[in-house]
Amino acid sequence: MNRENYKKNIVISNLALAALLYSIGKLVFTIKPEFGFTMFPTIPAFFFLLTLLILISITKAAIVDAKKFHMKYLITRTVKLILLVAFCLVYVMCNGENNISFITSVVVCYLCYTVYEAFILKKFNDMLSKENNEVE
């Protein structure tokens, strides 16, 4: 897999995960309408955009300077958590509709996207290692 295909793979797989989480959420809220809330579609969209920006940022940093990869990764994780907490606080303060369902949905999406990021970054690291071995 080359770098250009890898970028396309990130976008497509990220979009597929967002669509899957949205579909599962809609199914759950159809079965249990008392847990539903109108802002649900914003959660997968929020994670899709945030994860896409983070993965592009981290992979570019790794290509430019591999030594900065870990620092960039830690910074993006911190920023992601801060944005996530702010997102939750704004919702809870502005909209009291099913706060527990909202927070639960955010945590489930966060865990799914954390596993997804780890998988994607592992594949990216393997790809870079393979490229470096071919150069040597």
N, C-alpha and C positions, 0 to 999 in steps of 0.2 A: 504494500500500500504506500503510495507516495503522499507527499504533504497536501497536495491539492485535493485528492480524494479524501484525505483525512478530514479536512475542513468541511467538505460536503457531508461526510459521515457524521460529524459532530452536529451539524444543523438538523439533518434528517432524524437522527436518533433522539436528539433533544426534543424535537417536535413530536415524535412518536410517543415519547414518555409523557409529555404534557397532554397529548390526546388520550392516552391510556388512563392517566390519573383523572382527567376530566370525565371520561366515560364511566369509570368506577364510581366517582363521586355522584354523578347524575343517577346512576343505578341505585346506589345506597339511598339517596334522597328521594327517589321515586318509591322505593320499598318502605322507607321510614320518613314520610314527609315532615314529621315533627322536628327532625334534625336539620332540615334544609334551611338555607339562607340565600338571599339574593346575590350576595357578593362572591359566591363560590367560584364562578369562572375567573375571577381575578387572581386566585391563588395559583393555579397551574400557569397562567400567563405571566405572573410575577416571577415564578421560579424559572420558567422558560427563558425569559429575557435576562434575568440575573445570571443564570448558569451559562448562557451563551456568551455574555460579556466576560465572565470570569474565565471560562475555558479558552476563549480567544486571547485574552490578556496573558494568561499563564503560558500558553503554548508559544506565543510570540516571544515572551521573555526567555523561555527555555531555548529557543532557536538562536536568539541573539547572544545570550550569555547564560550558560547552564548553571553557573555558580549563583546567579540571582534567582533561580527557579524557586528554591525553598523559601526565600524571603518574600518573594512575590506571592507564593501560595499562601503563606501565613497571613500576609496583609489582606489578601482577597477573602480569606476565611473570616477574618475579623470584621471586615466591612460587610460581608454577607450577613453575619450574625447581628450586627448593629442595625442594618436595614430591615432584617426580619423582625427584630424586637420593635423597631419603630413602626413597621407595617401593622403589627399586631396591636400595639398601643393605640394607634390612630383609629383602627377599626373598633376596638373596645370602647374608646372614649366617644367616638362619633356615632356609633351604631350599636345599640344594645341587643340586636337580633341574634339569638343563639350563639353567644360568645364561646361556650364550651365546644360546640360543633366547629366553629371557626378555628379555634386554637388547635383542636384535634386534627382538623384538615391540614393546617399549616405544618404541624409536627410530622404527620404522615408524609406529606410532600417533601419536607426537609430531609427526612430519613431516606426516602426513595432517591432524591437528587444527590444526596451525599454518596450513596452507594454508586450511583451512575457516574458521578465525577471521578470517584476513585477508579472505577473500571476504565473510563476513557483516558484518564491520565496514565494509568498503567500501560495501556495499549500505546499511547503516545511515547512513553519512555522506552518501551520495547522497540518501537519504530526508530527512534533516535539512536538507540544502542546498535541496532542492526545497520543503520546508515554509517555510523562511526566505525564499525567493524569492517564494512566494505571499503571504506576510504583507506584504512590501514592496511 
